[in-house]
Amino acid sequence: MHLLHLVSYFWGGAFLANAIPHLVSGQRGEPFQTPFATPRGEGLSSSTINVLWGSLNVIVAYLLVCRVGEFALLNTEDVVAFGLGAMLLSLFLARRFGQFHGGNSPAGS
């Protein structure tokens, strides 16, 4: 059963990482891509939609990390699973959204 807990923590990290750009964009009053925009995932959604979407991601992350098993910051396996989920989704999103915001260009170009 511990393997399922690690999978849950991995996805919890991914959902928490996904929450950050939406909450930050929303709190700054800036539009950002969400699944609700047109075209889906490419168009911009309002700052209010981003705050709501980011908040939902935080709730899902909480449920996956804090309500499944007994996540412990002192347990290396738990933290690695959570961190890998956050890092891998962050790298994916950096490449995905970098195409819209110029983030995929080499430095100095």
The first five atom37 places (N, CA, C, CB, O) and aatype in JSON, in Angstrom:
{
  "aatype": [12, 8, 10, 10, 8, 10, 19, 15, 18, 13, 17, 7, 7, 0, 13, 10, 0, 2, 0, 9, 14, 8, 10, 19, 15, 7, 5, 1, 7, 6, 14, 13, 5, 16, 14, 13, 0, 16, 14, 1, 7, 6, 7, 10, 15, 15, 15, 16, 9, 2, 19, 10, 17, 7, 15, 10, 2, 19, 9, 19, 0, 18, 10, 10, 19, 4, 1, 19, 7, 6, 13, 0, 10, 10, 2, 16, 6, 3, 19, 19, 0, 13, 7, 10, 7, 0, 12, 10, 10, 15, 10, 13, 10, 0, 1, 1, 13, 7, 5, 13, 8, 7, 7, 2, 15, 14, 0, 7, 15],
  "atom_mask": [
    [1, 1, 1, 1, 1],
    [1, 1, 1, 1, 1],
    [1, 1, 1, 1, 1],
    [1, 1, 1, 1, 1],
    [1, 1, 1, 1, 1],
    [1, 1, 1, 1, 1],
    [1, 1, 1, 1, 1],
    [1, 1, 1, 1, 1],
    [1, 1, 1, 1, 1],
    [1, 1, 1, 1, 1],
    [1, 1, 1, 1, 1],
    [1, 1, 1, 0, 1],
    [1, 1, 1, 0, 1],
    [1, 1, 1, 1, 1],
    [1, 1, 1, 1, 1],
    [1, 1, 1, 1, 1],
    [1, 1, 1, 1, 1],
    [1, 1, 1, 1, 1],
    [1, 1, 1, 1, 1],
    [1, 1, 1, 1, 1],
    [1, 1, 1, 1, 1],
    [1, 1, 1, 1, 1],
    [1, 1, 1, 1, 1],
    [1, 1, 1, 1, 1],
    [1, 1, 1, 1, 1],
    [1, 1, 1, 0, 1],
    [1, 1, 1, 1, 1],
    [1, 1, 1, 1, 1],
    [1, 1, 1, 0, 1],
    [1, 1, 1, 1, 1],
    [1, 1, 1, 1, 1],
    [1, 1, 1, 1, 1],
    [1, 1, 1, 1, 1],
    [1, 1, 1, 1, 1],
    [1, 1, 1, 1, 1],
    [1, 1, 1, 1, 1],
    [1, 1, 1, 1, 1],
    [1, 1, 1, 1, 1],
    [1, 1, 1, 1, 1],
    [1, 1, 1, 1, 1],
    [1, 1, 1, 0, 1],
    [1, 1, 1, 1, 1],
    [1, 1, 1, 0, 1],
    [1, 1, 1, 1, 1],
    [1, 1, 1, 1, 1],
    [1, 1, 1, 1, 1],
    [1, 1, 1, 1, 1],
    [1, 1, 1, 1, 1],
    [1, 1, 1, 1, 1],
    [1, 1, 1, 1, 1],
    [1, 1, 1, 1, 1],
    [1, 1, 1, 1, 1],
    [1, 1, 1, 1, 1],
    [1, 1, 1, 0, 1],
    [1, 1, 1, 1, 1],
    [1, 1, 1, 1, 1],
    [1, 1, 1, 1, 1],
    [1, 1, 1, 1, 1],
    [1, 1, 1, 1, 1],
    [1, 1, 1, 1, 1],
    [1, 1, 1, 1, 1],
    [1, 1, 1, 1, 1],
    [1, 1, 1, 1, 1],
    [1, 1, 1, 1, 1],
    [1, 1, 1, 1, 1],
    [1, 1, 1, 1, 1],
    [1, 1, 1, 1, 1],
    [1, 1, 1, 1, 1],
    [1, 1, 1, 0, 1],
    [1, 1, 1, 1, 1],
    [1, 1, 1, 1, 1],
    [1, 1, 1, 1, 1],
    [1, 1, 1, 1, 1],
    [1, 1, 1, 1, 1],
    [1, 1, 1, 1, 1],
    [1, 1, 1, 1, 1],
    [1, 1, 1, 1, 1],
    [1, 1, 1, 1, 1],
    [1, 1, 1, 1, 1],
    [1, 1, 1, 1, 1],
    [1, 1, 1, 1, 1],
    [1, 1, 1, 1, 1],
    [1, 1, 1, 0, 1],
    [1, 1, 1, 1, 1],
    [1, 1, 1, 0, 1],
    [1, 1, 1, 1, 1],
    [1, 1, 1, 1, 1],
    [1, 1, 1, 1, 1],
    [1, 1, 1, 1, 1],
    [1, 1, 1, 1, 1],
    [1, 1, 1, 1, 1],
    [1, 1, 1, 1, 1],
    [1, 1, 1, 1, 1],
    [1, 1, 1, 1, 1],
    [1, 1, 1, 1, 1],
    [1, 1, 1, 1, 1],
    [1, 1, 1, 1, 1],
    [1, 1, 1, 0, 1],
    [1, 1, 1, 1, 1],
    [1, 1, 1, 1, 1],
    [1, 1, 1, 1, 1],
    [1, 1, 1, 0, 1],
    [1, 1, 1, 0, 1],
    [1, 1, 1, 1, 1],
    [1, 1, 1, 1, 1],
    [1, 1, 1, 1, 1],
    [1, 1, 1, 1, 1],
    [1, 1, 1, 0, 1],
    [1, 1, 1, 1, 1]
  ],
  "atom_positions": [
    [[0.82, -1.2, 0.0], [0.0, 0.0, 0.0], [0.86, 1.26, 0.0], [-0.93, 0.0, 1.21], [0.42, 2.32, -0.44]],
    [[2.1, 1.15, 0.5], [2.96, 2.33, 0.55], [3.26, 2.88, -0.84], [4.27, 1.98, 1.26], [3.42, 4.09, -0.99]],
    [[3.33, 2.03, -1.85], [3.56, 2.49, -3.22], [2.42, 3.41, -3.68], [3.71, 1.29, -4.17], [2.67, 4.42, -4.33]],
    [[1.19, 3.06, -3.35], [0.06, 3.92, -3.71], [0.14, 5.27, -2.99], [-1.27, 3.23, -3.37], [-0.26, 6.3, -3.55]],
    [[0.66, 5.27, -1.78], [0.84, 6.54, -1.06], [1.87, 7.4, -1.79], [1.3, 6.29, 0.41], [1.67, 8.61, -1.95]],
    [[2.95, 6.79, -2.24], [3.98, 7.54, -2.96], [3.44, 8.11, -4.27], [5.2, 6.65, -3.24], [3.77, 9.24, -4.64]],
    [[2.62, 7.34, -4.96], [1.98, 7.84, -6.19], [1.08, 9.03, -5.86], [1.15, 6.7, -6.89], [1.05, 10.01, -6.59]],
    [[0.35, 8.94, -4.77], [-0.51, 10.03, -4.34], [0.31, 11.28, -4.01], [-1.33, 9.61, -3.13], [-0.08, 12.39, -4.37]],
    [[1.46, 11.1, -3.34], [2.31, 12.24, -3.0], [2.93, 12.86, -4.25], [3.41, 11.82, -2.01], [3.08, 14.08, -4.34]],
    [[3.28, 12.02, -5.22], [3.8, 12.51, -6.5], [2.79, 13.45, -7.15], [4.13, 11.32, -7.45], [3.12, 14.57, -7.54]],
    [[1.54, 12.99, -7.25], [0.5, 13.81, -7.87], [0.14, 15.01, -7.01], [-0.73, 12.98, -8.14], [-0.24, 16.06, -7.53]],
    [[0.25, 14.87, -5.69], [0.04, 16.02, -4.82], [1.05, 17.11, -5.09], [0.0, 0.0, 0.0], [0.71, 18.29, -5.11]],
    [[2.31, 16.72, -5.29], [3.34, 17.69, -5.65], [3.06, 18.34, -6.98], [0.0, 0.0, 0.0], [3.26, 19.55, -7.15]],
    [[2.58, 17.55, -7.93], [2.25, 18.1, -9.26], [1.11, 19.11, -9.16], [1.87, 16.96, -10.23], [1.18, 20.18, -9.77]],
    [[0.07, 18.78, -8.41], [-1.05, 19.72, -8.27], [-0.63, 20.99, -7.54], [-2.21, 19.05, -7.52], [-1.08, 22.08, -7.89]],
    [[0.22, 20.86, -6.52], [0.67, 22.06, -5.83], [1.52, 22.93, -6.74], [1.46, 21.68, -4.57], [1.39, 24.16, -6.72]],
    [[2.4, 22.31, -7.53], [3.21, 23.08, -8.47], [2.33, 23.79, -9.49], [4.22, 22.16, -9.19], [2.61, 24.92, -9.88]],
    [[1.26, 23.13, -9.93], [0.35, 23.74, -10.9], [-0.43, 24.9, -10.28], [-0.62, 22.69, -11.45], [-0.81, 25.83, -10.98]],
    [[-0.66, 24.85, -8.99], [-1.43, 25.91, -8.32], [-0.66, 27.23, -8.32], [-1.76, 25.51, -6.89], [-1.27, 28.3, -8.42]],
    [[0.65, 27.17, -8.22], [1.45, 28.38, -8.01], [1.29, 29.41, -9.13], [2.9, 28.01, -7.88], [0.97, 30.56, -8.83]],
    [[1.5, 29.06, -10.42], [1.39, 30.11, -11.44], [-0.03, 30.68, -11.55], [1.82, 29.57, -12.8], [-0.2, 31.86, -11.86]],
    [[-1.02, 29.85, -11.3], [-2.4, 30.33, -11.39], [-2.71, 31.3, -10.26], [-3.39, 29.16, -11.37], [-3.32, 32.35, -10.48]],
    [[-2.3, 30.95, -9.04], [-2.55, 31.85, -7.91], [-1.77, 33.15, -8.05], [-2.19, 31.16, -6.59], [-2.31, 34.23, -7.79]],
    [[-0.51, 33.06, -8.45], [0.32, 34.26, -8.59], [-0.24, 35.16, -9.7], [1.78, 33.88, -8.9], [-0.36, 36.37, -9.5]],
    [[-0.56, 34.58, -10.85], [-1.13, 35.39, -11.94], [-2.44, 36.04, -11.51], [-1.36, 34.52, -13.19], [-2.66, 37.22, -11.74]],
    [[-3.28, 35.26, -10.88], [-4.56, 35.79, -10.43], [-4.41, 36.9, -9.41], [0.0, 0.0, 0.0], [-5.1, 37.92, -9.49]],
    [[-3.52, 36.72, -8.45], [-3.32, 37.74, -7.41], [-2.68, 39.0, -7.97], [-2.45, 37.19, -6.29], [-2.87, 40.09, -7.43]],
    [[-1.94, 38.85, -9.05], [-1.34, 40.03, -9.7], [-2.32, 40.7, -10.66], [-0.07, 39.62, -10.45], [-2.02, 41.74, -11.24]],
    [[-3.49, 40.09, -10.82], [-4.49, 40.65, -11.72], [-4.19, 40.4, -13.18], [0.0, 0.0, 0.0], [-4.68, 41.12, -14.05]],
    [[-3.4, 39.37, -13.47], [-3.0, 39.08, -14.84], [-3.72, 37.85, -15.38], [-1.49, 38.88, -14.92], [-3.96, 36.9, -14.63]],
    [[-4.06, 37.84, -16.66], [-4.64, 36.64, -17.26], [-3.57, 35.58, -17.46], [-5.32, 36.97, -18.6], [-2.38, 35.9, -17.56]],
    [[-3.98, 34.33, -17.51], [-3.05, 33.21, -17.72], [-3.85, 32.06, -18.3], [-2.33, 32.79, -16.39], [-5.08, 32.02, -18.18]],
    [[-3.16, 31.12, -18.92], [-3.82, 29.97, -19.53], [-4.44, 29.06, -18.47], [-2.83, 29.18, -20.38], [-3.85, 28.81, -17.42]],
    [[-5.65, 28.58, -18.76], [-6.29, 27.55, -17.95], [-7.0, 26.59, -18.89], [-7.31, 28.18, -16.91], [-7.11, 26.86, -20.09]],
    [[-7.46, 25.46, -18.37], [-8.23, 24.53, -19.21], [-9.57, 25.1, -19.67], [-8.46, 23.24, -18.46], [-10.22, 24.52, -20.53]],
    [[-9.98, 26.23, -19.1], [-11.29, 26.79, -19.4], [-11.25, 27.84, -20.51], [-11.89, 27.41, -18.16], [-12.29, 28.33, -20.94]],
    [[-10.05, 28.19, -20.97], [-9.89, 29.22, -21.99], [-10.15, 28.63, -23.37], [-8.49, 29.84, -21.92], [-10.23, 27.42, -23.55]],
    [[-10.28, 29.53, -24.36], [-10.44, 29.11, -25.75], [-9.3, 29.72, -26.55], [-11.83, 29.54, -26.32], [-9.13, 30.94, -26.52]],
    [[-8.51, 28.93, -27.25], [-8.52, 27.47, -27.27], [-8.04, 26.91, -25.93], [-7.65, 26.95, -28.42], [-7.26, 27.53, -25.22]],
    [[-8.54, 25.74, -25.63], [-8.3, 25.09, -24.34], [-6.8, 24.98, -24.03], [-8.93, 23.69, -24.32], [-6.04, 24.41, -24.81]],
    [[-6.4, 25.54, -22.89], [-5.01, 25.47, -22.46], [-4.07, 26.43, -23.16], [0.0, 0.0, 0.0], [-2.89, 26.49, -22.83]],
    [[-4.58, 27.18, -24.12], [-3.74, 28.13, -24.85], [-4.23, 29.56, -24.68], [-3.7, 27.77, -26.32], [-3.42, 30.48, -24.54]],
    [[-5.54, 29.74, -24.7], [-6.1, 31.07, -24.52], [-5.96, 31.51, -23.08], [0.0, 0.0, 0.0], [-5.61, 30.71, -22.21]],
    [[-6.21, 32.77, -22.84], [-6.05, 33.33, -21.5], [-7.39, 33.35, -20.75], [-5.47, 34.74, -21.57], [-8.44, 33.61, -21.34]],
    [[-7.32, 33.06, -19.47], [-8.48, 33.16, -18.58], [-8.25, 34.35, -17.65], [-8.71, 31.84, -17.77], [-7.12, 34.78, -17.45]],
    [[-9.33, 34.86, -17.11], [-9.26, 36.03, -16.24], [-8.49, 35.72, -14.95], [-10.67, 36.53, -15.9], [-8.27, 34.56, -14.61]],
    [[-8.11, 36.77, -14.27], [-7.4, 36.6, -13.0], [-8.28, 35.89, -11.97], [-6.94, 37.95, -12.45], [-7.79, 35.11, -11.16]],
    [[-9.58, 36.15, -12.0], [-10.5, 35.5, -11.07], [-10.56, 34.0, -11.33], [-11.91, 36.11, -11.19], [-10.5, 33.21, -10.38]],
    [[-10.67, 33.59, -12.58], [-10.68, 32.17, -12.93], [-9.38, 31.52, -12.49], [-10.9, 31.97, -14.45], [-9.38, 30.38, -12.0]],
    [[-8.26, 32.23, -12.65], [-6.97, 31.67, -12.24], [-6.89, 31.47, -10.73], [-5.84, 32.59, -12.7], [-6.34, 30.47, -10.27]],
    [[-7.41, 32.4, -9.95], [-7.42, 32.22, -8.49], [-8.27, 31.01, -8.12], [-7.93, 33.49, -7.78], [-7.89, 30.22, -7.26]],
    [[-9.44, 30.88, -8.75], [-10.31, 29.74, -8.46], [-9.65, 28.42, -8.87], [-11.66, 29.9, -9.17], [-9.7, 27.44, -8.12]],
    [[-9.04, 28.38, -10.05], [-8.37, 27.16, -10.53], [-7.17, 26.83, -9.65], [-7.93, 27.34, -12.01], [-6.95, 25.66, -9.3]],
    [[-6.39, 27.83, -9.29], [-5.25, 27.6, -8.42], [-5.68, 27.09, -7.05], [0.0, 0.0, 0.0], [-5.04, 26.21, -6.49]],
    [[-6.77, 27.63, -6.52], [-7.28, 27.2, -5.23], [-7.76, 25.75, -5.28], [-8.42, 28.11, -4.77], [-7.54, 24.99, -4.35]],
    [[-8.42, 25.38, -6.37], [-8.85, 23.99, -6.53], [-7.63, 23.05, -6.57], [-9.69, 23.82, -7.82], [-7.67, 21.97, -5.99]],
    [[-6.57, 23.47, -7.24], [-5.35, 22.67, -7.28], [-4.74, 22.51, -5.89], [-4.33, 23.31, -8.22], [-4.23, 21.44, -5.56]],
    [[-4.78, 23.56, -5.07], [-4.27, 23.47, -3.69], [-5.1, 22.47, -2.89], [-4.3, 24.86, -3.0], [-4.55, 21.67, -2.13]],
    [[-6.42, 22.5, -3.06], [-7.3, 21.57, -2.34], [-6.99, 20.13, -2.74], [-8.78, 21.9, -2.63], [-6.9, 19.26, -1.88]],
    [[-6.84, 19.88, -4.04], [-6.54, 18.53, -4.5], [-5.17, 18.09, -3.97], [-6.56, 18.46, -6.05], [-5.01, 16.94, -3.54]],
    [[-4.18, 18.99, -3.99], [-2.86, 18.66, -3.45], [-2.96, 18.3, -1.97], [-1.88, 19.84, -3.65], [-2.35, 17.33, -1.52]],
    [[-3.72, 19.07, -1.22], [-3.92, 18.78, 0.2], [-4.52, 17.39, 0.4], [-4.82, 19.85, 0.86], [-4.05, 16.61, 1.22]],
    [[-5.56, 17.09, -0.36], [-6.21, 15.79, -0.22], [-5.25, 14.65, -0.55], [-7.44, 15.71, -1.13], [-5.24, 13.63, 0.15]],
    [[-4.45, 14.81, -1.6], [-3.53, 13.75, -2.01], [-2.35, 13.57, -1.06], [-3.01, 14.05, -3.4], [-1.85, 12.46, -0.89]],
    [[-1.91, 14.65, -0.43], [-0.73, 14.57, 0.43], [-1.1, 14.37, 1.9], [0.1, 15.83, 0.28], [-0.47, 13.57, 2.6]],
    [[-2.09, 15.07, 2.36], [-2.38, 15.06, 3.8], [-3.46, 14.07, 4.21], [-2.79, 16.43, 4.22], [-3.57, 13.74, 5.39]],
    [[-4.25, 13.6, 3.26], [-5.34, 12.71, 3.62], [-5.13, 11.27, 3.14], [-6.63, 13.24, 3.07], [-5.98, 10.41, 3.37]],
    [[-4.01, 11.02, 2.47], [-3.68, 9.67, 2.01], [-2.43, 9.23, 2.77], [-3.45, 9.62, 0.44], [-1.4, 9.9, 2.72]],
    [[-2.51, 8.13, 3.47], [-1.37, 7.66, 4.23], [-0.99, 8.64, 5.32], [0.0, 0.0, 0.0], [-1.83, 9.38, 5.82]],
    [[0.29, 8.63, 5.67], [0.81, 9.55, 6.68], [2.07, 10.2, 6.14], [1.09, 8.82, 8.02], [3.18, 9.8, 6.48]],
    [[1.89, 11.22, 5.29], [3.02, 11.94, 4.7], [3.89, 12.51, 5.83], [2.54, 13.07, 3.74], [3.38, 13.12, 6.77]],
    [[5.2, 12.3, 5.72], [6.12, 12.81, 6.74], [7.29, 13.52, 6.07], [6.63, 11.67, 7.65], [7.96, 12.94, 5.21]],
    [[7.54, 14.76, 6.45], [8.66, 15.51, 5.89], [10.0, 14.88, 6.24], [8.63, 16.94, 6.39], [10.99, 15.13, 5.55]],
    [[10.05, 14.07, 7.27], [11.29, 13.4, 7.65], [11.46, 12.06, 6.94], [11.33, 13.19, 9.14], [12.49, 11.41, 7.09]],
    [[10.47, 11.64, 6.17], [10.56, 10.4, 5.4], [11.04, 10.76, 4.0], [9.17, 9.65, 5.36], [10.32, 11.39, 3.22]],
    [[12.26, 10.34, 3.68], [12.87, 10.7, 2.4], [12.04, 10.23, 1.21], [14.26, 10.12, 2.3], [11.9, 10.97, 0.24]],
    [[11.5, 9.03, 1.26], [10.68, 8.53, 0.14], [9.48, 9.43, -0.12], [10.2, 7.1, 0.42], [9.17, 9.74, -1.27]],
    [[8.8, 9.84, 0.95], [7.63, 10.72, 0.8], [8.02, 12.03, 0.14], [6.98, 10.98, 2.16], [7.34, 12.5, -0.78]],
    [[9.1, 12.64, 0.62], [9.52, 13.94, 0.11], [10.03, 13.84, -1.33], [10.61, 14.53, 1.01], [9.77, 14.73, -2.14]],
    [[10.74, 12.76, -1.65], [11.23, 12.57, -3.03], [10.06, 12.41, -3.99], [12.18, 11.33, -3.12], [10.05, 13.0, -5.06]],
    [[9.06, 11.61, -3.61], [7.89, 11.43, -4.47], [7.19, 12.77, -4.7], [6.9, 10.41, -3.86], [6.85, 13.11, -5.84]],
    [[6.96, 13.53, -3.64], [6.32, 14.84, -3.73], [7.15, 15.78, -4.59], [6.11, 15.44, -2.32], [6.62, 16.46, -5.47]],
    [[8.47, 15.83, -4.33], [9.36, 16.72, -5.07], [9.46, 16.37, -6.54], [0.0, 0.0, 0.0], [9.52, 17.26, -7.39]],
    [[9.5, 15.08, -6.85], [9.54, 14.66, -8.26], [8.27, 15.08, -8.99], [9.73, 13.15, -8.37], [8.33, 15.55, -10.13]],
    [[7.14, 14.92, -8.35], [5.88, 15.34, -8.96], [5.89, 16.83, -9.26], [0.0, 0.0, 0.0], [5.51, 17.26, -10.34]],
    [[6.34, 17.62, -8.28], [6.4, 19.07, -8.45], [7.39, 19.45, -9.54], [6.77, 19.76, -7.13], [7.09, 20.29, -10.39]],
    [[8.58, 18.85, -9.52], [9.62, 19.21, -10.48], [9.25, 18.8, -11.91], [10.94, 18.56, -10.09], [9.4, 19.59, -12.84]],
    [[8.76, 17.57, -12.08], [8.45, 17.11, -13.43], [7.3, 17.9, -14.05], [8.1, 15.62, -13.42], [7.35, 18.25, -15.22]],
    [[6.26, 18.19, -13.26], [5.18, 19.0, -13.82], [5.66, 20.41, -14.1], [3.97, 19.03, -12.86], [5.27, 21.0, -15.11]],
    [[6.51, 20.96, -13.24], [7.04, 22.3, -13.47], [7.86, 22.37, -14.75], [7.9, 22.74, -12.29], [7.73, 23.33, -15.51]],
    [[8.69, 21.36, -15.0], [9.46, 21.33, -16.25], [8.56, 21.22, -17.46], [10.46, 20.16, -16.23], [8.78, 21.88, -18.47]],
    [[7.53, 20.38, -17.37], [6.57, 20.24, -18.47], [5.88, 21.58, -18.74], [5.53, 19.15, -18.14], [5.77, 22.01, -19.89]],
    [[5.41, 22.23, -17.67], [4.7, 23.5, -17.84], [5.63, 24.6, -18.35], [4.06, 23.94, -16.52], [5.21, 25.46, -19.13]],
    [[6.89, 24.57, -17.93], [7.85, 25.57, -18.42], [8.0, 25.47, -19.93], [9.23, 25.38, -17.74], [8.02, 26.48, -20.63]],
    [[8.09, 24.25, -20.44], [8.2, 24.06, -21.89], [6.88, 24.41, -22.59], [8.6, 22.6, -22.21], [6.87, 25.07, -23.63]],
    [[5.78, 23.97, -22.01], [4.46, 24.18, -22.62], [4.13, 25.67, -22.71], [3.37, 23.46, -21.81], [3.79, 26.16, -23.79]],
    [[4.22, 26.38, -21.6], [3.83, 27.78, -21.59], [4.94, 28.7, -22.04], [3.37, 28.18, -20.21], [4.7, 29.87, -22.35]],
    [[6.18, 28.19, -22.07], [7.28, 28.99, -22.6], [7.09, 29.37, -24.05], [0.0, 0.0, 0.0], [7.59, 30.4, -24.5]],
    [[6.36, 28.54, -24.79], [6.1, 28.84, -26.2], [5.19, 30.06, -26.35], [5.47, 27.64, -26.89], [5.21, 30.71, -27.4]],
    [[4.4, 30.38, -25.33], [3.5, 31.53, -25.41], [4.12, 32.79, -24.82], [2.19, 31.22, -24.68], [3.73, 33.91, -25.17]],
    [[5.1, 32.62, -23.94], [5.64, 33.76, -23.21], [7.12, 34.0, -23.47], [5.42, 33.56, -21.76], [7.74, 34.81, -22.78]],
    [[7.68, 33.32, -24.45], [9.08, 33.52, -24.81], [10.07, 32.85, -23.89], [0.0, 0.0, 0.0], [11.27, 33.15, -23.95]],
    [[9.63, 31.96, -23.05], [10.51, 31.31, -22.08], [11.32, 30.16, -22.63], [0.0, 0.0, 0.0], [12.17, 29.63, -21.91]],
    [[11.1, 29.76, -23.87], [11.86, 28.65, -24.44], [13.08, 29.11, -25.22], [10.96, 27.83, -25.34], [13.82, 28.29, -25.75]],
    [[13.3, 30.42, -25.3], [14.46, 30.95, -26.02], [15.7, 30.81, -25.15], [14.25, 32.43, -26.41], [15.61, 30.94, -23.93]],
    [[16.86, 30.53, -25.76], [18.09, 30.49, -24.98], [18.38, 31.84, -24.35], [19.26, 30.04, -25.85], [18.01, 32.87, -24.92]],
    [[19.03, 31.85, -23.21], [19.36, 33.1, -22.54], [20.23, 33.97, -23.43], [20.07, 32.83, -21.2], [21.14, 33.48, -24.1]],
    [[19.93, 35.26, -23.44], [20.73, 36.18, -24.23], [20.31, 36.3, -25.68], [0.0, 0.0, 0.0], [20.94, 37.03, -26.44]],
    [[19.24, 35.59, -26.09], [18.81, 35.65, -27.48], [17.82, 36.76, -27.69], [18.21, 34.34, -27.93], [17.35, 36.97, -28.8]]
  ]
}
